[in-house]
Amino acid sequence: MNQENPESLIFRRPVAEDAAHVLELLIRCDIAEYGDPDSEIEDLEHEWGQIDLQRDAWLVYSPGAELIGYAAVLPYGQDMRYDFYVDPSWEGESLGLALLARCEERGPAFAREQGISGEKLALAYAAHVNQRDRAVLEGAGFEPGISADDESYNKLQGKQRQLWLDLFYELSMEQSIIGASRHLLYIGKKTA
């Protein structure tokens, strides 16, 4: 897709009926980053059940009416998470920066409404292989919280692979850890 000026794009708030279209975008991103779909409608609906879609989320359409971006501010324990997704065919960082800026603008009020007190930490994830979104986060002042450069675990097989997946699951259930995934991620953090 040709990179278009973000000012020519159409930003709007999602409604519940948009979930299937957003899932299609998330799956396009999953396939570009991991080779397989990893998003599920139930997860998206659960996240949307925790926020006010008319204040905490955004959709972006190309002038041709194709959904090319999605972002949301979500609760994340005692902190908050900025999720943003840009269609893999979109070139450049401008759309990711525009979506992340909306999250950052909404973040302080969201934190107050969620009862997040003291230092407000915003987390944002980008797949390790997604250099564009990592650059967006770093360009917006997010500092690496966790970053990994080794994908050799993808070559594990049999019992070794199962032990690795079990470890990731165990880590993902640990409340004191800010994030875990079965994929290598760049997790950026920033005081909101």
C-alpha positions in Angstrom: 0.0 0.0 0.0 1.3 3.4 -0.8 2.0 5.5 2.2 -0.6 8.2 2.4 -0.5 11.4 4.4 -2.2 10.6 7.8 -4.3 13.8 7.3 -6.0 12.1 4.3 -7.1 9.1 6.4 -10.4 8.7 8.2 -10.2 8.2 12.0 -13.3 7.1 13.9 -14.3 5.4 17.1 -15.2 1.7 16.9 -18.6 0.1 17.8 -19.1 -3.5 18.8 -20.0 -4.4 15.2 -16.5 -3.5 14.1 -14.9 -6.3 16.0 -14.8 -8.8 13.1 -13.1 -6.2 10.8 -10.6 -5.3 13.6 -9.8 -9.0 14.0 -9.0 -9.2 10.3 -6.5 -6.4 10.7 -5.0 -8.1 13.8 -4.6 -11.3 11.9 -2.9 -9.6 9.0 -0.4 -8.2 11.5 0.0 -11.6 13.2 0.8 -13.3 9.9 3.3 -10.6 8.9 5.0 -10.9 12.3 4.7 -14.6 13.3 3.6 -16.4 10.1 0.4 -17.6 11.7 -2.8 -16.0 13.1 -2.6 -15.5 16.9 -5.5 -13.1 17.6 -9.0 -14.3 18.6 -12.3 -12.5 18.6 -12.9 -13.5 22.3 -9.7 -11.7 23.4 -10.7 -8.5 21.4 -14.2 -8.6 22.8 -12.9 -9.1 26.4 -10.6 -6.0 25.9 -13.4 -4.0 24.5 -15.6 -4.9 27.5 -13.0 -3.2 29.8 -13.0 0.2 28.0 -15.3 2.8 26.7 -15.0 2.4 22.9 -16.1 6.0 22.3 -13.2 7.4 24.4 -10.5 4.7 24.5 -10.2 3.3 21.0 -9.7 4.4 17.4 -10.0 2.9 13.9 -8.3 4.3 10.8 -9.5 3.8 7.3 -7.8 4.6 4.0 -9.6 7.0 1.6 -10.7 3.7 -0.2 -12.5 2.6 3.0 -10.0 -0.1 4.0 -9.3 -0.6 7.7 -5.6 0.0 8.1 -5.2 0.9 11.7 -6.5 0.4 15.2 -5.4 1.6 18.6 -6.8 1.4 22.2 -5.8 2.4 25.7 -6.4 -0.6 28.0 -6.0 -1.3 31.7 -3.0 -3.4 32.6 -2.8 -4.2 36.3 -1.8 -1.0 38.1 -0.7 0.5 34.8 -2.1 0.9 31.3 -1.3 -0.4 27.9 -1.3 1.3 24.6 -2.1 -1.1 21.8 -1.7 0.0 18.2 -1.8 -2.0 15.0 -1.0 -0.7 11.5 -1.6 -2.8 8.4 1.6 -4.5 7.4 1.3 -3.1 3.9 1.5 0.5 5.2 4.9 2.0 4.6 6.6 4.3 7.2 5.9 5.3 10.8 3.4 8.2 10.3 0.3 6.2 11.0 1.7 4.3 14.0 2.9 7.7 15.4 -0.6 9.2 14.9 -2.3 6.2 16.7 0.2 6.2 19.5 -0.3 10.0 20.0 -4.0 9.5 20.4 -3.3 6.9 23.1 -0.8 9.2 24.9 -3.3 12.1 24.8 -6.0 9.9 26.3 -3.7 8.1 28.8 -3.7 10.6 31.8 -7.5 10.9 31.9 -7.9 7.1 31.4 -5.5 6.5 34.3 -7.5 8.8 36.6 -10.8 7.1 35.6 -9.3 3.7 36.2 -8.0 4.8 39.7 -4.4 4.4 38.7 -2.6 6.6 41.2 1.0 7.6 41.7 3.4 7.2 38.8 1.5 6.1 35.8 3.3 3.7 33.6 2.2 3.1 30.0 3.4 -0.1 28.3 3.3 -0.8 24.6 4.3 -4.0 22.7 5.8 -4.5 19.3 6.8 -7.9 17.9 10.6 -8.2 17.9 10.6 -8.6 14.1 8.4 -5.4 13.6 11.1 -2.8 13.2 8.6 -0.2 12.1 6.6 -0.3 15.3 9.7 -0.6 17.4 10.9 2.6 15.8 7.5 4.3 16.5 7.8 3.4 20.2 11.3 4.6 20.5 10.5 7.7 18.5 7.7 8.5 21.0 10.1 8.2 23.9 9.3 4.7 25.1 12.3 3.0 26.6 12.9 -0.7 26.1 11.5 -2.6 29.0 12.3 -6.0 27.5 13.8 -6.8 24.2 15.2 -10.0 22.7 17.2 -10.8 19.6 17.2 -14.6 19.8 14.5 -16.6 17.9 16.3 -20.0 18.2 13.4 -21.3 20.3 11.4 -21.5 17.1 13.6 -24.4 16.1 12.9 -26.5 19.2 10.9 -29.7 18.7 9.2 -32.3 20.8 9.7 -32.3 24.5 12.1 -29.3 24.5 9.5 -27.2 22.6 6.8 -28.2 25.0 8.9 -27.4 28.1 9.6 -23.9 26.5 5.9 -23.3 25.9 5.1 -24.5 29.4 7.6 -22.0 30.8 6.1 -19.1 28.8 2.7 -20.1 30.1 3.9 -20.2 33.7 5.5 -16.8 33.2 2.4 -15.3 31.7 0.4 -16.2 34.8 2.9 -14.6 37.2 1.3 -11.4 38.5 4.6 -9.6 39.2 5.8 -9.8 35.6 4.8 -6.9 33.3 4.4 -9.0 30.3 5.0 -12.4 28.7 4.3 -13.8 25.3 5.0 -16.9 23.3 6.6 -14.6 20.8 9.6 -12.4 21.3 8.5 -8.9 21.9 9.8 -5.4 22.3 8.0 -4.0 25.4 8.4 -0.3 25.7 7.6 1.6 28.9 7.1 5.3 29.5 5.8 7.4 32.4 2.5 8.8 31.3 
